[in-house]
Amino acid sequence: MNRKSVMSVMVMAASLVSASAVYAAPASVRTPVNAIYSNSHSKLVKFALRNDSSAPLKLMVGDKEMTLEPGKPVAVELASGQKIVAEETTATNKAGDVLATAFDGLNGATVSVR
């Protein structure tokens, strides 16, 4: 190697080392406030659940456990995106199956469950 190429390799190596030393990390990172509190402004969806089977159904409606008696509609109010999950295995559903998810289109409707 000649002297000129050795010098250019040294300059390149020095610039790579100094580039990371010169960089200053930001003192803080700003987080949008509405990204943190987005769940607190969820729209509530009001609808009814009706058990169309012949036996009571145990359901997890949002974060509440509920037993749904046959043929009786029950008014429900959930935040958009919350789920209705089967708690017990039945003839048509397994425990843990998501039966419905609350969304604006369910507002005022009756959801029948078997």
C-alpha positions as CSV (number, residue, x, y, z in Angstrom):
1,M,0.0,0.0,0.0
2,N,1.2,3.4,-0.7
3,R,1.2,6.3,1.7
4,K,-1.8,8.0,0.1
5,S,-4.1,4.9,0.4
6,V,-3.0,4.3,4.0
7,M,-3.9,8.0,4.8
8,S,-7.3,7.7,3.2
9,V,-8.1,4.5,5.1
10,M,-7.1,6.3,8.4
11,V,-9.2,9.3,7.6
12,M,-12.2,7.1,6.8
13,A,-11.8,5.1,10.1
14,A,-11.5,8.3,12.0
15,S,-14.7,9.7,10.5
16,L,-16.6,6.6,11.3
17,V,-15.5,6.7,15.0
18,S,-16.1,10.4,15.4
19,A,-19.5,10.3,13.8
20,S,-21.0,8.3,16.7
21,A,-19.1,10.4,19.2
22,V,-20.5,13.7,17.8
23,Y,-24.2,12.5,17.7
24,A,-26.2,13.8,20.6
25,A,-29.2,11.8,21.7
26,P,-32.4,13.8,22.3
27,A,-33.0,14.8,25.9
28,S,-36.6,13.5,25.8
29,V,-39.0,11.9,23.4
30,R,-42.4,13.5,23.2
31,T,-45.4,11.2,23.1
32,P,-48.7,12.4,21.8
33,V,-51.1,12.8,24.7
34,N,-54.1,11.4,22.8
35,A,-52.1,8.2,22.1
36,I,-51.9,7.5,25.8
37,Y,-55.5,8.3,26.6
38,S,-57.2,6.9,23.5
39,N,-59.1,4.2,25.3
40,S,-60.7,6.7,27.7
41,H,-62.7,8.2,24.8
42,S,-64.0,5.0,23.4
43,K,-67.6,5.2,22.1
44,L,-70.1,3.2,24.1
45,V,-72.3,0.8,22.1
46,K,-75.8,-0.1,23.5
47,F,-77.4,-3.3,22.4
48,A,-79.2,-6.4,23.7
49,L,-78.1,-10.0,24.1
50,R,-80.6,-12.9,23.8
51,N,-80.0,-16.6,24.6
52,D,-81.7,-18.6,21.8
53,S,-80.6,-22.0,23.3
54,S,-82.5,-24.1,25.9
55,A,-79.8,-23.8,28.6
56,P,-78.3,-20.8,30.5
57,L,-75.1,-19.5,29.0
58,K,-72.1,-18.2,30.9
59,L,-70.5,-15.3,29.1
60,M,-67.7,-12.8,29.7
61,V,-69.2,-9.5,28.5
62,G,-66.3,-7.0,28.4
63,D,-64.8,-7.5,31.8
64,K,-67.9,-8.8,33.6
65,E,-69.1,-12.4,33.9
66,M,-72.8,-12.8,33.1
67,T,-75.2,-15.7,32.9
68,L,-77.7,-15.3,30.1
69,E,-81.0,-17.1,30.7
70,P,-82.8,-18.7,27.7
71,G,-85.1,-16.4,25.8
72,K,-84.6,-13.3,27.9
73,P,-83.0,-10.3,26.3
74,V,-80.5,-8.4,28.4
75,A,-79.4,-4.8,27.8
76,V,-75.6,-4.4,27.4
77,E,-73.4,-1.3,27.2
78,L,-69.8,-1.9,26.0
79,A,-67.0,0.3,24.8
80,S,-66.4,-0.2,21.1
81,G,-63.9,-3.0,20.6
82,Q,-64.8,-5.0,23.7
83,K,-65.6,-8.6,23.2
84,I,-68.3,-11.1,24.3
85,V,-66.6,-14.5,25.1
86,A,-68.1,-17.9,25.9
87,E,-67.1,-19.0,29.4
88,E,-68.3,-22.6,29.1
89,T,-68.3,-25.2,26.3
90,T,-71.8,-25.7,24.8
91,A,-73.1,-27.7,21.8
92,T,-72.3,-24.8,19.4
93,N,-69.4,-22.9,21.1
94,K,-66.2,-23.8,22.9
95,A,-65.0,-22.0,26.1
96,G,-63.0,-19.0,25.0
97,D,-64.7,-18.5,21.7
98,V,-65.4,-14.8,20.8
99,L,-69.1,-14.6,20.1
100,A,-69.3,-10.9,19.2
101,T,-67.2,-7.7,19.3
102,A,-68.9,-4.3,20.1
103,F,-68.9,-1.8,17.2
104,D,-71.1,1.1,16.1
105,G,-73.2,-1.1,13.9
106,L,-74.6,-3.0,16.9
107,N,-76.1,0.1,18.4
108,G,-79.7,-0.6,19.2
109,A,-79.6,-4.2,17.8
110,T,-80.3,-7.5,19.5
111,V,-77.6,-10.2,19.2
112,S,-78.9,-13.7,19.5
113,V,-76.5,-16.3,21.0
114,R,-76.8,-20.1,20.9
